[in-house]
Amino acid sequence: MKKINLAIIPARSGSKGIKDKNILLINKKPLLAYTIESAIKSKCFDIIFVSTDSKKYAEIAKKYGANVDFLRSKKNSLDSSKSIDCILETVGNFFKKGIYCKTVTLLQPTSPLRDENDIKNAFKIFRNKKADSVISVCESTHPTFLYNTLKKGNSLHNFIAKKDLHKLRQEVAKEYYVNGAIYILKPSNGYEYYGHKSYAYLMSKKHSVDINDLFDAKFAEFLLNNKY
């Protein structure tokens, strides 16, 4: 059985926030193309597969050099579908072809500024640590004690806990959030995301830009145009 390092770029067509977000033009290039190109340049993968339910998306992905030998099933293309379902379906289909995945790397197409060096450096950590997983994170701009849900009538009563009320930002330990750009996983260990052999790859704030709305898209375009 052939053994490979597989990259999966999940790009279903049913985006609600921005219609066809995964092929939204950023500097006249479809959004998912940035991730395909970075994956190719990294030279970390034997197969770069775009998991999509759309024939239109599939043709665009192929144009930029990705593999789309099969389309994602309808049951795994819903708003409620999880990344792990996409991974298991993809890996299962390759297994039927006689291809075993040594590693599976999920690369979200909504991170167009994540580049080949990010991917290579994350893999370096994966190998050096003999990890079960490496996941990209970014330093948080605001400490978590400043976040909360709003109560009825937008009341701020007890919005910040009393123990945190007068804290200065510099008094709080650095906090990080998972930025969604890189997930390197080992199938043989059951796709462990956050186990005792899971490690962080620290990404810059710039490379962590995640496209959720049109403001994010314009911001990413600005950064790309200005080589910020």
RAFENFEN-V211228 format. One record per residue. N is the residue number from 1. SS is DSSP state (h for helix, s for strand, l for the rest). PHI is phi in whole degrees, 0 to 359 (999 if undefined). NEAR is the number of other C-alpha atoms within 8 Angstrom. Layout:
# RAFENFEN-V211228
n=N ss=SS phi=PHI near=NEAR
n=N ss=SS phi=PHI near=NEAR
This chain:
# RAFENFEN-V211228
n=1 ss=l phi=999 near=5
n=2 ss=s phi=289 near=6
n=3 ss=s phi=249 near=8
n=4 ss=s phi=223 near=12
n=5 ss=s phi=261 near=13
n=6 ss=s phi=251 near=14
n=7 ss=s phi=255 near=13
n=8 ss=s phi=244 near=13
n=9 ss=s phi=250 near=14
n=10 ss=s phi=281 near=13
n=11 ss=l phi=215 near=13
n=12 ss=l phi=287 near=11
n=13 ss=l phi=262 near=11
n=14 ss=l phi=264 near=9
n=15 ss=l phi=297 near=10
n=16 ss=l phi=266 near=5
n=17 ss=l phi=296 near=7
n=18 ss=l phi=235 near=9
n=19 ss=l phi=300 near=7
n=20 ss=l phi=54 near=9
n=21 ss=h phi=305 near=10
n=22 ss=h phi=291 near=13
n=23 ss=h phi=240 near=9
n=24 ss=l phi=303 near=9
n=25 ss=s phi=283 near=8
n=26 ss=s phi=243 near=11
n=27 ss=l phi=54 near=6
n=28 ss=l phi=65 near=5
n=29 ss=s phi=231 near=9
n=30 ss=s phi=301 near=11
n=31 ss=h phi=309 near=15
n=32 ss=h phi=294 near=13
n=33 ss=h phi=297 near=11
n=34 ss=h phi=297 near=12
n=35 ss=h phi=288 near=16
n=36 ss=h phi=301 near=14
n=37 ss=h phi=296 near=10
n=38 ss=h phi=295 near=12
n=39 ss=h phi=297 near=15
n=40 ss=h phi=296 near=12
n=41 ss=h phi=295 near=7
n=42 ss=h phi=293 near=11
n=43 ss=l phi=58 near=7
n=44 ss=l phi=265 near=10
n=45 ss=l phi=234 near=12
n=46 ss=l phi=275 near=8
n=47 ss=s phi=224 near=10
n=48 ss=s phi=247 near=14
n=49 ss=s phi=249 near=11
n=50 ss=s phi=262 near=13
n=51 ss=s phi=268 near=14
n=52 ss=l phi=219 near=14
n=53 ss=l phi=261 near=13
n=54 ss=l phi=248 near=9
n=55 ss=h phi=295 near=8
n=56 ss=h phi=297 near=6
n=57 ss=h phi=298 near=12
n=58 ss=h phi=300 near=12
n=59 ss=h phi=295 near=8
n=60 ss=h phi=295 near=8
n=61 ss=h phi=299 near=15
n=62 ss=h phi=296 near=10
n=63 ss=h phi=302 near=7
n=64 ss=l phi=265 near=9
n=65 ss=l phi=104 near=9
n=66 ss=l phi=270 near=12
n=67 ss=s phi=268 near=10
n=68 ss=l phi=221 near=11
n=69 ss=l phi=289 near=4
n=70 ss=l phi=208 near=4
n=71 ss=l phi=268 near=11
n=72 ss=l phi=290 near=12
n=73 ss=l phi=291 near=7
n=74 ss=h phi=298 near=7
n=75 ss=h phi=294 near=6
n=76 ss=h phi=256 near=10
n=77 ss=l phi=239 near=12
n=78 ss=l phi=268 near=8
n=79 ss=l phi=301 near=5
n=80 ss=l phi=274 near=4
n=81 ss=l phi=293 near=10
n=82 ss=l phi=257 near=7
n=83 ss=h phi=301 near=7
n=84 ss=h phi=296 near=6
n=85 ss=h phi=294 near=9
n=86 ss=h phi=297 near=13
n=87 ss=h phi=297 near=10
n=88 ss=h phi=297 near=8
n=89 ss=h phi=296 near=9
n=90 ss=h phi=295 near=10
n=91 ss=h phi=298 near=10
n=92 ss=h phi=297 near=8
n=93 ss=h phi=293 near=8
n=94 ss=h phi=292 near=10
n=95 ss=h phi=299 near=10
n=96 ss=h phi=297 near=7
n=97 ss=l phi=271 near=6
n=98 ss=l phi=84 near=8
n=99 ss=s phi=242 near=11
n=100 ss=s phi=255 near=11
n=101 ss=s phi=265 near=12
n=102 ss=s phi=289 near=11
n=103 ss=s phi=226 near=11
n=104 ss=s phi=234 near=14
n=105 ss=s phi=243 near=12
n=106 ss=s phi=268 near=12
n=107 ss=l phi=239 near=13
n=108 ss=l phi=291 near=12
n=109 ss=l phi=289 near=14
n=110 ss=l phi=276 near=11
n=111 ss=l phi=243 near=14
n=112 ss=l phi=288 near=14
n=113 ss=l phi=265 near=11
n=114 ss=l phi=295 near=12
n=115 ss=l phi=246 near=11
n=116 ss=h phi=297 near=11
n=117 ss=h phi=291 near=7
n=118 ss=h phi=300 near=9
n=119 ss=h phi=296 near=14
n=120 ss=h phi=297 near=10
n=121 ss=h phi=292 near=9
n=122 ss=h phi=295 near=14
n=123 ss=h phi=294 near=11
n=124 ss=h phi=298 near=8
n=125 ss=h phi=296 near=12
n=126 ss=h phi=302 near=14
n=127 ss=h phi=287 near=8
n=128 ss=h phi=295 near=7
n=129 ss=l phi=272 near=7
n=130 ss=l phi=50 near=7
n=131 ss=l phi=279 near=12
n=132 ss=l phi=274 near=14
n=133 ss=s phi=201 near=16
n=134 ss=s phi=228 near=18
n=135 ss=s phi=231 near=14
n=136 ss=s phi=283 near=15
n=137 ss=s phi=226 near=13
n=138 ss=s phi=224 near=13
n=139 ss=s phi=296 near=11
n=140 ss=l phi=286 near=9
n=141 ss=l phi=288 near=4
n=142 ss=l phi=237 near=6
n=143 ss=l phi=294 near=11
n=144 ss=h phi=294 near=6
n=145 ss=h phi=292 near=8
n=146 ss=h phi=274 near=7
n=147 ss=l phi=255 near=8
n=148 ss=l phi=193 near=7
n=149 ss=l phi=275 near=5
n=150 ss=l phi=267 near=8
n=151 ss=l phi=276 near=8
n=152 ss=h phi=306 near=5
n=153 ss=h phi=73 near=4
n=154 ss=h phi=61 near=6
n=155 ss=l phi=295 near=7
n=156 ss=l phi=259 near=7
n=157 ss=l phi=301 near=5
n=158 ss=l phi=59 near=6
n=159 ss=l phi=301 near=9
n=160 ss=l phi=250 near=10
n=161 ss=l phi=299 near=8
n=162 ss=h phi=303 near=6
n=163 ss=h phi=294 near=5
n=164 ss=h phi=255 near=8
n=165 ss=l phi=304 near=7
n=166 ss=l phi=248 near=5
n=167 ss=l phi=290 near=7
n=168 ss=l phi=268 near=6
n=169 ss=h phi=303 near=7
n=170 ss=h phi=288 near=5
n=171 ss=h phi=274 near=6
n=172 ss=l phi=263 near=8
n=173 ss=l phi=299 near=5
n=174 ss=l phi=302 near=7
n=175 ss=l phi=240 near=8
n=176 ss=s phi=227 near=8
n=177 ss=s phi=235 near=8
n=178 ss=s phi=286 near=8
n=179 ss=s phi=269 near=9
n=180 ss=s phi=80 near=11
n=181 ss=s phi=276 near=12
n=182 ss=s phi=221 near=13
n=183 ss=s phi=228 near=12
n=184 ss=s phi=261 near=14
n=185 ss=s phi=232 near=13
n=186 ss=l phi=249 near=13
n=187 ss=h phi=303 near=10
n=188 ss=h phi=295 near=6
n=189 ss=h phi=250 near=7
n=190 ss=l phi=71 near=6
n=191 ss=l phi=54 near=10
n=192 ss=l phi=289 near=11
n=193 ss=l phi=277 near=10
n=194 ss=l phi=229 near=8
n=195 ss=l phi=268 near=7
n=196 ss=l phi=287 near=4
n=197 ss=l phi=246 near=10
n=198 ss=s phi=255 near=13
n=199 ss=s phi=226 near=11
n=200 ss=s phi=265 near=8
n=201 ss=s phi=250 near=11
n=202 ss=s phi=277 near=8
n=203 ss=s phi=253 near=10
n=204 ss=l phi=290 near=8
n=205 ss=l phi=299 near=8
n=206 ss=l phi=298 near=6
n=207 ss=l phi=289 near=11
n=208 ss=l phi=269 near=13
n=209 ss=l phi=304 near=11
n=210 ss=l phi=240 near=10
n=211 ss=l phi=275 near=10
n=212 ss=l phi=247 near=9
n=213 ss=l phi=214 near=8
n=214 ss=h phi=292 near=8
n=215 ss=h phi=298 near=6
n=216 ss=h phi=302 near=11
n=217 ss=h phi=297 near=11
n=218 ss=h phi=293 near=9
n=219 ss=h phi=294 near=8
n=220 ss=h phi=298 near=13
n=221 ss=h phi=298 near=10
n=222 ss=h phi=300 near=8
n=223 ss=h phi=296 near=9
n=224 ss=h phi=294 near=9
n=225 ss=h phi=290 near=8
n=226 ss=h phi=261 near=6
n=227 ss=l phi=46 near=5
n=228 ss=l phi=297 near=5
